[in-house]
């Protein structure tokens, strides 16, 4: 079967970097549309059907974070990878909170970017056409069709990455999940053991789905990972 051709929007104001990335993607048979500032990228997304977007954070006219937030309103299903020189934990968390699906720090190897693209496109294919489904644990509900999360009937606003993390926990209710397993399944990558992404996002979830409720659902198993379950 002939491989389907995917159309990728690349947003990068450094012409040299943009050309190198474009060449590498085209060698993998991707169609690449270029944008050199955030405002132009936004207009392109609104008028075209892209399969994935790659964007820098520091851009003219509209930065990558604001671009990502606005695009999420129009295209919540569009996979987004951020490429940037800003590489500390706070920068990455800010990128994920803006709606990015993945985050790659410059300098990077082209084969790693290709692998990240492939993983996101594969996940996007598998997520289309799903029937209406509601996941439940105790008084917590997640509607996979509307992307609405409620506890005791109260709507809880989650960022895209928080939603995906909670989804993975709900799909594995009652089972201890390691940090590396969460990183692989929620971020499609393996983070260095020194980072604290997982703990940061678990803490976010606790504040939103546990803090204001008597029964706690997110639990830590010291030295092993995390488990979503009702308190005994």
C-alpha positions as CSV (number, residue, x, y, z in Angstrom):
1,X,0.0,0.0,0.0
2,X,1.3,3.4,-1.0
3,X,2.2,5.6,2.0
4,X,-0.2,8.5,2.5
5,X,1.3,12.0,2.1
6,X,1.0,14.3,5.1
7,X,1.0,18.1,4.9
8,X,3.0,19.8,7.6
9,X,3.1,23.5,8.5
10,X,6.6,24.5,9.6
11,X,6.8,27.9,11.5
12,X,10.4,29.1,11.9
13,X,11.8,32.6,11.4
14,X,15.4,31.4,11.1
15,X,15.7,30.8,7.3
16,X,18.7,28.5,7.6
17,X,17.1,26.3,10.3
18,X,13.8,26.3,8.4
19,X,15.5,25.2,5.1
20,X,17.3,22.4,6.9
21,X,14.1,21.1,8.5
22,X,12.2,21.5,5.3
23,X,14.8,19.5,3.4
24,X,14.8,16.7,6.0
25,X,11.0,16.4,6.0
26,X,10.7,16.4,2.3
27,X,13.3,13.6,2.2
28,X,10.7,11.6,4.2
29,X,8.0,12.4,1.6
30,X,6.2,15.0,3.7
31,X,4.7,18.0,2.1
32,X,6.0,21.2,3.8
33,X,4.3,24.6,3.9
34,X,6.5,27.4,5.4
35,X,5.6,30.3,7.6
36,X,8.1,32.7,9.0
37,X,6.0,34.5,11.7
38,X,3.1,33.5,14.0
39,X,0.4,35.7,12.3
40,X,1.0,34.2,8.9
41,X,1.0,30.7,10.4
42,X,-2.4,31.4,12.1
43,X,-3.9,32.5,8.8
44,X,-2.5,29.4,7.0
45,X,-4.0,27.0,9.6
46,X,-7.4,28.7,9.3
47,X,-7.5,28.4,5.5
48,X,-5.8,25.0,5.0
49,X,-6.0,21.4,6.2
50,X,-2.7,20.5,7.8
51,X,-1.9,17.1,9.4
52,X,0.6,18.6,11.8
53,X,2.3,21.8,12.8
54,X,5.9,22.4,13.9
55,X,6.6,25.8,15.5
56,X,9.3,27.7,17.2
57,X,8.3,29.7,20.3
58,X,10.2,33.0,19.7
59,X,8.6,34.3,16.5
60,X,7.8,37.7,15.0
61,X,4.3,39.2,15.2
62,X,2.9,36.4,17.4
63,X,4.9,34.1,19.5
64,X,4.6,30.3,19.4
65,X,2.7,30.0,22.7
66,X,0.0,32.5,21.7
67,X,-0.2,30.9,18.2
68,X,-0.7,27.4,19.8
69,X,-3.4,28.7,22.2
70,X,-5.3,30.3,19.4
71,X,-5.0,27.4,17.0
72,X,-6.3,25.1,19.7
73,X,-9.6,27.0,19.6
74,X,-10.0,26.4,15.8
75,X,-8.2,23.0,15.4
76,X,-8.2,21.2,18.8
77,X,-7.2,18.0,17.0
78,X,-4.1,19.3,15.1
79,X,-0.9,17.7,16.4
80,X,1.6,20.4,17.4
81,X,5.4,20.1,18.0
82,X,7.3,23.0,19.5
83,X,11.0,23.4,18.5
84,X,12.8,25.9,20.6
85,X,16.1,26.7,22.4
86,X,14.1,27.3,25.6
87,X,14.7,24.0,27.4
88,X,14.1,24.1,31.1
89,X,11.2,22.4,32.8
90,X,9.1,25.6,33.3
91,X,9.5,26.5,29.6
92,X,8.4,23.0,28.5
93,X,5.4,23.0,30.9
94,X,4.4,26.3,29.6
95,X,4.5,24.9,26.0
96,X,2.4,21.9,26.9
97,X,-0.1,24.1,28.8
98,X,-0.5,26.2,25.6
99,X,-1.6,23.1,23.8
100,X,1.6,21.6,22.3
101,X,1.6,17.8,22.0
102,X,5.4,17.5,22.0
103,X,8.4,19.7,22.7
104,X,11.9,19.3,21.1
105,X,14.8,21.4,22.3
106,X,17.4,22.8,19.8
107,X,19.8,21.5,18.7
108,X,18.1,18.2,17.9
109,X,18.7,15.3,15.5
110,X,16.5,15.1,12.5
111,X,15.7,11.5,13.0
112,X,14.3,12.3,16.5
113,X,12.0,14.9,15.0
114,X,10.9,12.4,12.3
115,X,10.2,9.8,15.0
116,X,8.1,12.3,17.1
117,X,6.1,13.3,13.9
118,X,5.4,9.7,13.1
119,X,4.2,9.0,16.7
120,X,1.9,12.0,16.7
121,X,0.4,11.2,13.3
122,X,-0.2,7.6,14.3
123,X,-2.0,8.7,17.5
124,X,-4.1,11.2,15.5
125,X,-5.1,8.4,13.0
126,X,-6.2,6.1,15.9
127,X,-8.2,8.8,17.6
128,X,-10.4,9.6,14.7
129,X,-13.9,8.1,14.4
130,X,-14.1,7.0,18.0
131,X,-17.7,6.3,19.2
132,X,-19.1,8.4,22.1
133,X,-17.6,7.0,25.2
134,X,-17.5,8.1,28.9
135,X,-14.9,6.9,31.3
136,X,-15.8,6.9,35.0
137,X,-14.2,6.4,38.4
138,X,-16.3,7.1,41.5
139,X,-17.9,10.5,40.8
140,X,-15.3,11.5,38.2
141,X,-16.5,11.4,34.5
142,X,-14.6,12.0,31.3
143,X,-16.5,12.3,28.1
144,X,-14.2,11.4,25.2
145,X,-16.5,12.9,22.6
146,X,-17.0,16.4,24.1
147,X,-13.6,16.4,26.0
148,X,-15.5,17.5,29.1
149,X,-14.4,16.3,32.6
150,X,-16.7,16.5,35.6
151,X,-16.6,15.5,39.2
152,X,-19.9,15.4,41.2
153,X,-21.4,17.1,38.1
154,X,-19.0,20.1,38.3
155,X,-17.0,20.8,35.1
156,X,-13.2,20.8,35.5
157,X,-11.1,22.7,33.0
158,X,-8.0,20.7,32.0
159,X,-5.2,21.7,29.6
160,X,-4.7,19.3,26.6
161,X,-1.8,17.6,28.3
162,X,-3.6,17.3,31.7
163,X,-6.5,15.8,29.8
164,X,-4.3,13.2,28.1
165,X,-2.6,12.3,31.4
166,X,-6.0,11.8,33.1
167,X,-7.2,9.8,30.2
168,X,-4.2,7.4,30.4
169,X,-4.8,7.1,34.2
170,X,-8.5,6.4,33.7
171,X,-7.6,3.8,31.0
172,X,-5.4,2.1,33.6
173,X,-7.5,2.5,36.8
174,X,-6.4,0.4,39.7
175,X,-2.9,-0.2,38.3
176,X,0.4,1.4,39.4
177,X,1.9,3.2,36.5
178,X,5.6,4.2,36.4
179,X,6.8,7.7,35.3
180,X,8.6,6.2,32.3
181,X,5.3,4.5,31.2
182,X,3.4,7.8,31.5
183,X,6.2,9.6,29.6
184,X,6.0,7.1,26.8
185,X,2.2,7.0,26.5
186,X,1.3,10.6,27.2
187,X,4.2,12.4,25.7
188,X,5.3,9.8,23.1
189,X,8.9,9.9,24.3
190,X,11.3,8.9,27.1
191,X,12.3,11.8,29.3
192,X,15.6,11.9,31.2
193,X,15.3,10.5,34.7
194,X,16.3,13.9,36.1
195,X,13.3,15.8,34.8
196,X,10.1,16.3,36.9
197,X,7.5,16.6,34.2
198,X,5.4,13.8,35.5
199,X,5.3,15.0,39.0
200,X,4.4,18.6,37.9
201,X,1.4,17.3,35.9
202,X,0.3,14.9,38.6
203,X,0.3,17.8,41.0
204,X,-1.8,19.8,38.5
205,X,-4.3,17.0,38.3
206,X,-4.5,16.7,42.1
207,X,-5.3,20.3,42.5
208,X,-8.1,20.1,39.9
209,X,-9.8,16.8,40.5
210,X,-8.9,16.0,44.2
211,X,-8.3,19.2,46.2
212,X,-11.9,20.3,46.6
213,X,-13.3,16.8,47.1
214,X,-13.3,14.5,50.2
215,X,-12.4,11.3,48.3
216,X,-8.9,11.4,46.8
217,X,-8.4,9.5,43.5
218,X,-4.8,10.2,42.5
219,X,-2.3,8.3,44.7
220,X,1.5,8.0,44.8
221,X,3.2,4.7,45.3
222,X,6.7,5.6,46.6
223,X,9.4,4.4,44.4
224,X,7.0,2.9,41.9
225,X,4.7,5.6,40.3
226,X,1.1,6.6,40.5
227,X,-2.3,4.9,40.6
228,X,-5.8,6.2,40.0
229,X,-8.3,4.5,42.4
230,X,-10.9,5.2,45.1
231,X,-9.6,5.4,48.6
232,X,-10.3,2.2,50.6
